[in-house]
Amino acid sequence: MPLDTGCVGTTYPPATPYPVEPETIRRFARAVGDPAPVYTDPEAALALGHPAVPAPPTFPFAVVARAMEEVFRYEDIGFDPTYLIHGNQRFEYTRPVRAGDRLVTVLEITGAQRLRGRDVLTLRADLADGDGGHVVTTHMTFVALSAVEGGEPG
């Protein structure tokens, strides 16, 4: 099924709140190879002016990935994620994500195009805290490598 470029502008309902736990932050920091004590030690976080342990800057992607699984269906728009490259990502922060947050994610498709035989999908995700305050917006681009003429991955 070809990518439905008419999906641009589609906004999905808010995902179930994601509880940000200190252990989740610690595991994420370890997975990305960041040994900074601020991500594991509440005293270190306080010493740097954080009211709670903050998450590493790319942590919101884990929250967005969970939201995508919940509210987003690739097959609804004809995007094949079988062979997928995470092509680009940027973050616009109002404040750091921190332990104790309950983040609600709203996803929007901001771009869908065919480029050099590949389907390219661009998403925006707005993450807010439990009080509705903006925390971070992520912009992500995904490229489907399986979208080539004849259907074979390249």
C-alpha positions, 0 to 999 in steps of 0.5 A: 500500500502506498504512503497516504500523503493525505494523512498530513495534519492528522492529530491523534488523541492523547496517549495514556500518561507515562509515569517517569520513574527514577529507575527508568531514567537510570536505565535510559542513562546507562543505555545511552552511555551517560554516567552523569550522577545527575541522572541517578543521584537525587543529591547531585540533581539538587546540587545542580538546581533540579527539584528531582532527578532529570532525564537525559535530553533524548529520553522523551523519545522513549515516551513518544515510542510508547505513545506511538504504539498506543495511538498510531497505526502505520498501516492506517497511512500506508507506511511500512516500518519493517526496515526503518531509519530514524532519520532526524530528531530535535527537541524543543524544551520548556523544562527538563523531564524529571522523575515524578512527571506523568507525561501525556503525549499528543502526536501529529503527522507533519509530513508524508512524502515519497523521496528517492523511492523511499517513504518519509514520515515526519511526526511532531510529539508534544509532551505535557505534564500532569497539569497540562504544562508543556515540557518538550516537543519532539520533531522526528523523521522516519525513512522506510527502507522497504518502500522501493519499487518492487517492494524489496528492501534496498 
